[in-house]
Amino acid sequence: MVHLTDEELLKLQDKYPDTWEDWIIRVDRGKAMKDYKYKNDYAGILSWIDKEEKEETQKAFNELMAEAEYLNPH
């Protein structure tokens, strides 16, 4: 179970209005299935979000570079 203070929940809802529920569910499942433990679930959720955003940025960069190489082969 994910534990958030009222203030943490409001911050999550404000910063991620379209996905906050999904993040809570994902972290809750991770805790249940893989026995993840966090001293602070809010920080854990932010960590998951940060990791996914970095992965998406890297994926977009790789796709852009592949397209550039396709358009301008050496």
Sine and cosine of phi, psi and omega as CSV:
sin_phi,cos_phi,sin_psi,cos_psi,sin_omega,cos_omega
0.00,0.00,0.70,-0.72,0.03,-1.00
-1.00,0.09,0.75,-0.67,0.01,-1.00
-0.92,-0.39,0.87,-0.50,0.04,-1.00
-0.75,-0.66,0.59,-0.81,0.14,-0.99
-0.97,0.26,0.26,-0.97,0.06,-1.00
-0.85,0.52,-0.65,0.76,-0.01,-1.00
-0.91,0.42,-0.67,0.74,0.02,-1.00
-0.90,0.44,-0.67,0.74,0.02,-1.00
-0.88,0.47,-0.70,0.72,0.02,-1.00
-0.89,0.46,-0.66,0.75,0.03,-1.00
-0.89,0.45,-0.67,0.74,0.01,-1.00
-0.90,0.44,-0.70,0.71,0.02,-1.00
-0.90,0.44,-0.61,0.79,-0.01,-1.00
-0.94,0.34,-0.69,0.72,-0.07,-1.00
-0.98,0.20,-0.52,0.85,-0.05,-1.00
-0.75,-0.66,0.91,0.42,-0.13,-0.99
-0.88,0.48,-0.47,0.88,-0.05,-1.00
-1.00,-0.05,-0.26,0.96,-0.13,-0.99
-0.78,-0.63,0.00,1.00,-0.10,-1.00
-0.84,0.54,-0.65,0.76,0.00,-1.00
-0.91,0.42,-0.65,0.76,0.02,-1.00
-0.87,0.50,-0.67,0.75,-0.01,-1.00
-0.91,0.41,-0.64,0.77,0.03,-1.00
-0.89,0.45,-0.69,0.72,0.01,-1.00
-0.89,0.45,-0.71,0.71,-0.02,-1.00
-0.88,0.47,-0.72,0.70,0.00,-1.00
-0.93,0.38,-0.62,0.78,0.04,-1.00
-0.87,0.49,-0.69,0.72,0.03,-1.00
-0.91,0.42,-0.66,0.75,0.03,-1.00
-0.88,0.48,-0.66,0.75,0.03,-1.00
-0.91,0.42,-0.65,0.76,-0.03,-1.00
-0.96,0.28,-0.69,0.73,-0.10,-0.99
-0.99,0.15,-0.61,0.79,-0.12,-0.99
-0.91,-0.43,0.13,0.99,0.04,-1.00
0.84,0.54,0.58,0.81,0.11,-0.99
-0.89,0.45,0.63,-0.77,0.04,-1.00
-0.76,-0.65,0.72,-0.70,0.01,-1.00
-0.79,-0.61,0.64,-0.77,0.12,-0.99
-0.93,0.38,-0.49,0.87,-0.02,-1.00
-0.62,-0.79,0.93,-0.37,-0.04,-1.00
-0.90,0.43,-0.54,0.84,0.04,-1.00
-0.88,0.48,-0.72,0.70,0.04,-1.00
-0.90,0.44,-0.60,0.80,0.05,-1.00
-0.88,0.47,-0.69,0.72,0.02,-1.00
-0.89,0.46,-0.71,0.70,0.02,-1.00
-0.88,0.48,-0.59,0.81,0.04,-1.00
-0.90,0.43,-0.69,0.72,0.04,-1.00
-0.89,0.46,-0.68,0.73,0.01,-1.00
-0.89,0.46,-0.72,0.69,0.00,-1.00
-0.86,0.51,-0.70,0.71,0.00,-1.00
-0.88,0.47,-0.71,0.70,-0.02,-1.00
-0.91,0.41,-0.65,0.76,0.02,-1.00
-0.89,0.46,-0.65,0.76,0.04,-1.00
-0.91,0.42,-0.66,0.75,0.03,-1.00
-0.90,0.44,-0.66,0.75,0.01,-1.00
-0.92,0.40,-0.64,0.77,0.03,-1.00
-0.90,0.44,-0.70,0.72,0.01,-1.00
-0.90,0.43,-0.66,0.75,0.02,-1.00
-0.89,0.46,-0.70,0.71,0.01,-1.00
-0.89,0.45,-0.66,0.75,0.03,-1.00
-0.89,0.46,-0.72,0.70,0.01,-1.00
-0.88,0.47,-0.65,0.76,0.03,-1.00
-0.91,0.41,-0.65,0.76,0.03,-1.00
-0.90,0.44,-0.69,0.73,0.01,-1.00
-0.91,0.42,-0.64,0.77,0.03,-1.00
-0.90,0.43,-0.65,0.76,0.03,-1.00
-0.91,0.41,-0.67,0.74,0.02,-1.00
-0.89,0.46,-0.65,0.76,0.02,-1.00
-0.92,0.40,-0.61,0.79,0.03,-1.00
-0.91,0.42,-0.66,0.75,-0.04,-1.00
-0.97,0.24,-0.46,0.89,-0.04,-1.00
-0.76,-0.65,0.90,0.43,-0.01,-1.00
-0.91,0.41,0.54,-0.84,0.00,-1.00
-1.00,0.07,0.00,0.00,0.00,0.00
